[in-house]
Amino acid sequence: MFSYHFNSRSQWIFDSPNHFATVLGMSLILVGGFQAWLLQQHHFGIRRLLALSCATAFLGVLSLSLVRTYSRGGWIAFIAGVCVFLCSLHKWRRVPILLISIFLTLLLLVPDAADRSNPNAFGTDRSVGNRILVWKGALAMTVAHWASGVGDGRFGDEFTSWFQPVQMKTRYRTAINNYLTLSAERGIIALWAYLALLSWPLLKAWKIATTRQHVLMLGILAAQVVYLVSGIFTYTLTIWEVAGPFWFLFALTAAYCLKPQQSEPVKLGNAFRPAVFTSTAICMLLLAVGHRLQAASATQSESFNFTTTVGKEAGVIVRPTHIPASGVILWVHGQGGSIHEDGRDTLRYLAEKGFVVISVNYRNNGMDGLQDIRALSKWVLRQSEFEKLPFFLAGSSLGARLSILVACDDPSPRLKAVASLAAAAEWPFPELSPVEHLYDLQAPLLIIHGSQDKVNFVEQAYVLEKFCKRYRKKYELMIVDGASHHFDANDQWFRALDRVAGFFKSSAAVPKEVH
């Protein structure tokens, strides 16, 4: 019946064991509420005893299934729901303390759970460590786009581009949290409205059900608590096999809340004020924490529009926040067009090394792209913000070739160095061929190439070296053994960027003349 994935964790038909654990937790609470209602009855007939026996057996099956998911978030959500349910029953209010103790014991006894609770291991999935990193990014994203968010469904792209640690390769489409995903994608106002919408009926119904000891309704409310708490540890807003049951129970709760009670009229304001206060407090807390995390970020990014001869192109400036900038780099990404995800990783990595890094979308058709980068280079040199900083040009593939060409055409003494990664030294059109212009280059040149480059073969690096020697240009050559055109094995790309950062800093500190 069950399929086992994620280190033999039970997930049944769900995409994630956490989703399965959420539904199991809700089901357990509902069955437990039904069982408690049966136990409240004074007269037991055969049918009632049979129902009680079936409910008990079903509880056992559900409990075993929940254990097999090894979902810590599911366990926490389930215990939270049980505690809410029992605290609402006058006779069982001390039971939750015992339940929490049992829960902690089971967490250690369940197979693999001890390993998954180890802060130095997190099993093999680093689920806790990665969640913290994603949540930090979501909070910073919420502050940066507090009014309307980054757009529905755009969390993954935005997080990967600007908030995900460069060395973290796992891609996330959501914040693994309902509330942070909502605030990041749609803004803090949308989160406030969502929380207020949920809080009012739940608080009102809980007050009525607790006063009247309506056990079945308390079970329904506690099942919804399981869903809401589980939403802290996983994303379920658009997972309808999980969210569907919740919204069905929520509709029952709203109907119960609006139904006139026998001895007490329904007063909407009784729970509305606590709902507004709770929602506002949570949103203010998220903004405060997000602002603190954003201020602690190693880099800050800023979008801008750059005007070319044919229109505007989108660009980005990434600045270091913890160390003074030691220079400004114009990074020209490969392939032309828009800045892609790997290119954004590069910008942030170089910014963490202490550089202001600027990149822009540009046209990918020969001379037009060269004109775009040449105009952007002149624009950077005109900005008063950067006038005291050394200027560097760098790029990969097509961007590296354009960087060399622009550097050859720029006699500015502020241009301290150029870095070329996987560039073609020769091109069919002389105006776009670096070796045809290398004689005019005044800045030192760093040549980096992969030995297994199948796009621009490594011989291109040696051609550049030959012409640098011929024209007595200052240069350095780094051949990355085993690297392809994209330096995509292990840490090859970041080792190359480390060399770029070191070369730029040393070039800015010493005279440029050839020794």
Summary of the structure (lengths in Angstrom):
residues: 515
radius of gyration: 30.4
end to end distance: 75.1
largest distance: 103.6
contacts: 1704
relative contact order: 0.07
helix: 56%
strand: 12%
